[in-house]
């Protein structure tokens, strides 16, 4: 565990991993929102 903390101090990988996690989460939410809105528009056009 000590080596992992030392590696994090040298490279700062935790900040990079957090940034990638947030970006991927945001992209996923936009995708889901687009799918739901598309489904809703289809339901409105086909009564």
DSSP file (Angstrom, degrees, kcal/mol; ACC not computed):
  #  RESIDUE AA STRUCTURE BP1 BP2  ACC     N-H-->O    O-->H-N    N-H-->O    O-->H-N    TCO  KAPPA ALPHA  PHI   PSI    X-CA   Y-CA   Z-CA
    1    1 A X     >        0   0    0      0, 0.0     4,-1.9     0, 0.0     5,-0.2   0.000 360.0 360.0 360.0 -32.9    0.0    0.0    0.0
    2    2 A X  H  >  +     0   0    0      1,-0.2     4,-2.2     2,-0.2     5,-0.1   0.875 360.0  52.0 -64.9 -38.0    2.9    2.3    0.7
    3    3 A X  H  > S+     0   0    0      1,-0.2     4,-2.6     2,-0.2    -1,-0.2   0.868 107.3  53.4 -66.7 -35.6    4.2    1.9   -2.9
    4    4 A X  H  > S+     0   0    0      2,-0.2     4,-2.2     1,-0.2    -2,-0.2   0.906 109.6  47.3 -66.2 -41.4    0.8    2.8   -4.3
    5    5 A X  H  X S+     0   0    0     -4,-1.9     4,-2.3     2,-0.2    -2,-0.2   0.896 112.4  49.9 -65.7 -40.0    0.7    6.0   -2.3
    6    6 A X  H  X S+     0   0    0     -4,-2.2     4,-2.0     2,-0.2    -2,-0.2   0.916 110.2  50.0 -64.3 -42.7    4.2    6.9   -3.4
    7    7 A X  H  X S+     0   0    0     -4,-2.6     4,-2.8     1,-0.2     5,-0.4   0.892 110.4  51.1 -62.1 -39.7    3.3    6.2   -7.0
    8    8 A X  H  X S+     0   0    0     -4,-2.2     4,-2.4     1,-0.2    -2,-0.2   0.899 108.6  51.3 -64.6 -40.4    0.2    8.5   -6.6
    9    9 A X  H  < S+     0   0    0     -4,-2.3    -1,-0.2     1,-0.2    -2,-0.2   0.870 115.3  42.6 -64.1 -36.1    2.4   11.2   -5.1
   10   10 A X  H  < S+     0   0    0     -4,-2.0    -2,-0.2    -5,-0.1    -1,-0.2   0.935 130.5  21.3 -75.8 -47.4    4.8   11.0   -8.1
   11   11 A X  H  < S-     0   0    0     -4,-2.8    -3,-0.2    -5,-0.2    -2,-0.2   0.753  85.7-137.4 -98.1 -26.7    2.3   10.7  -10.9
   12   12 A X    >X  +     0   0    0     -4,-2.4     4,-1.2    -5,-0.4     3,-0.6   0.854  42.9 157.9  70.3  35.0   -1.0   12.1   -9.5
   13   13 A X  H 3>  +     0   0    0     -6,-0.3     4,-2.8     1,-0.2     5,-0.2   0.765  62.1  66.3 -65.7 -25.5   -3.0    9.2  -11.1
   14   14 A X  H 3> S+     0   0    0      1,-0.2     4,-2.2     2,-0.2    -1,-0.2   0.899 101.3  48.2 -65.1 -39.3   -5.9    9.6   -8.7
   15   15 A X  H <> S+     0   0    0     -3,-0.6     4,-2.2     2,-0.2    -1,-0.2   0.907 113.3  47.8 -65.5 -41.1   -6.8   13.1  -10.1
   16   16 A X  H  X S+     0   0    0     -4,-1.2     4,-2.4     2,-0.2    -2,-0.2   0.919 111.9  49.3 -66.1 -43.6   -6.6   11.7  -13.7
   17   17 A X  H  X S+     0   0    0     -4,-2.8     4,-2.3     1,-0.2    -2,-0.2   0.897 111.0  50.2 -63.3 -40.5   -8.8    8.7  -12.8
   18   18 A X  H  X S+     0   0    0     -4,-2.2     4,-2.4    -5,-0.2    -1,-0.2   0.910 109.8  50.9 -63.8 -42.1  -11.3   11.0  -11.1
   19   19 A X  H  X S+     0   0    0     -4,-2.2     4,-2.4     1,-0.2    -2,-0.2   0.917 111.2  47.5 -62.6 -44.1  -11.4   13.2  -14.2
   20   20 A X  H  X S+     0   0    0     -4,-2.4     4,-2.5     2,-0.2     5,-0.2   0.895 110.7  52.6 -64.3 -39.4  -12.0   10.3  -16.5
   21   21 A X  H  X S+     0   0    0     -4,-2.3     4,-2.2     2,-0.2    -2,-0.2   0.933 111.5  45.4 -61.7 -46.2  -14.7    8.9  -14.2
   22   22 A X  H  X S+     0   0    0     -4,-2.4     4,-2.4     2,-0.2    -2,-0.2   0.916 113.7  49.4 -65.5 -43.4  -16.6   12.2  -14.2
   23   23 A X  H  X S+     0   0    0     -4,-2.4     4,-2.4     1,-0.2    -2,-0.2   0.921 113.2  46.0 -62.5 -44.1  -16.3   12.7  -18.0
   24   24 A X  H  X S+     0   0    0     -4,-2.5     4,-2.3     2,-0.2    -1,-0.2   0.872 111.7  52.0 -67.8 -36.6  -17.5    9.1  -18.7
   25   25 A X  H  X S+     0   0    0     -4,-2.2     4,-2.2    -5,-0.2    -2,-0.2   0.929 110.9  48.0 -62.9 -44.9  -20.4    9.5  -16.3
   26   26 A X  H  X S+     0   0    0     -4,-2.4     4,-2.2     1,-0.2    -2,-0.2   0.918 111.7  49.5 -62.6 -45.1  -21.4   12.8  -18.0
   27   27 A X  H  X S+     0   0    0     -4,-2.4     4,-2.0     1,-0.2    -1,-0.2   0.898 110.9  50.4 -61.6 -41.0  -21.2   11.2  -21.4
   28   28 A X  H  X S+     0   0    0     -4,-2.3     4,-2.4     1,-0.2    -1,-0.2   0.895 109.2  50.4 -64.7 -40.6  -23.3    8.3  -20.3
   29   29 A X  H  X S+     0   0    0     -4,-2.2     4,-2.4     1,-0.2    -1,-0.2   0.888 109.3  51.2 -66.7 -38.2  -26.0   10.5  -18.8
   30   30 A X  H  X S+     0   0    0     -4,-2.2     4,-2.3     2,-0.2    -1,-0.2   0.892 110.1  50.6 -64.3 -38.5  -26.2   12.5  -22.1
   31   31 A X  H  X S+     0   0    0     -4,-2.0     4,-2.2     2,-0.2    -2,-0.2   0.938 111.8  46.3 -63.7 -47.1  -26.6    9.3  -24.0
   32   32 A X  H  X S+     0   0    0     -4,-2.4     4,-2.5     1,-0.2    -2,-0.2   0.902 111.8  51.8 -63.0 -41.3  -29.4    8.0  -21.8
   33   33 A X  H  X S+     0   0    0     -4,-2.4     4,-2.6     1,-0.2    -1,-0.2   0.908 109.5  50.0 -62.3 -41.9  -31.1   11.4  -21.9
   34   34 A X  H  X S+     0   0    0     -4,-2.3     4,-2.3     2,-0.2    -2,-0.2   0.901 110.9  48.9 -63.1 -41.6  -31.0   11.4  -25.7
   35   35 A X  H  X S+     0   0    0     -4,-2.2     4,-2.3     2,-0.2    -2,-0.2   0.923 113.2  46.9 -64.4 -44.4  -32.5    7.9  -25.9
   36   36 A X  H  X S+     0   0    0     -4,-2.5     4,-2.3     2,-0.2    -2,-0.2   0.911 113.0  48.2 -65.7 -42.1  -35.3    8.8  -23.5
   37   37 A X  H  X S+     0   0    0     -4,-2.6     4,-2.4     2,-0.2    -1,-0.2   0.900 111.4  50.9 -65.7 -39.4  -36.1   12.0  -25.3
   38   38 A X  H  X S+     0   0    0     -4,-2.3     4,-2.1    -5,-0.2    -2,-0.2   0.913 110.5  48.8 -62.2 -42.8  -36.1   10.2  -28.7
   39   39 A X  H  X S+     0   0    0     -4,-2.3     4,-2.1     1,-0.2    -2,-0.2   0.902 110.9  51.0 -62.5 -41.5  -38.5    7.6  -27.3
   40   40 A X  H  X S+     0   0    0     -4,-2.3     4,-1.8     2,-0.2    -2,-0.2   0.899 109.3  50.0 -64.1 -41.8  -40.7   10.3  -25.9
   41   41 A X  H  X S+     0   0    0     -4,-2.4     4,-1.8     1,-0.2    -1,-0.2   0.897 109.5  51.7 -64.3 -40.5  -40.8   12.1  -29.3
   42   42 A X  H  X S+     0   0    0     -4,-2.1     4,-1.5     1,-0.2    -1,-0.2   0.903 108.7  51.0 -63.0 -40.8  -41.7    8.9  -31.0
   43   43 A X  H  < S+     0   0    0     -4,-2.1    -1,-0.2     1,-0.2    -2,-0.2   0.872 109.6  50.5 -64.7 -36.3  -44.6    8.3  -28.6
   44   44 A X  H  < S+     0   0    0     -4,-1.8     3,-0.2     1,-0.2    -1,-0.2   0.850 111.6  47.5 -70.4 -33.5  -45.9   11.8  -29.2
   45   45 A X  H  < S+     0   0    0     -4,-1.8     2,-0.6     1,-0.2    -1,-0.2   0.732 112.6  50.0 -80.6 -22.6  -45.8   11.4  -33.0
   46   46 A X     <        0   0    0     -4,-1.5    -1,-0.2    -5,-0.2    -4,-0.0  -0.786 360.0 360.0-119.1  86.8  -47.6    7.9  -33.0
   47   47 A X              0   0    0     -2,-0.6    -1,-0.1    -3,-0.2    -4,-0.1   0.522 360.0 360.0 -72.1 360.0  -50.7    8.1  -30.9
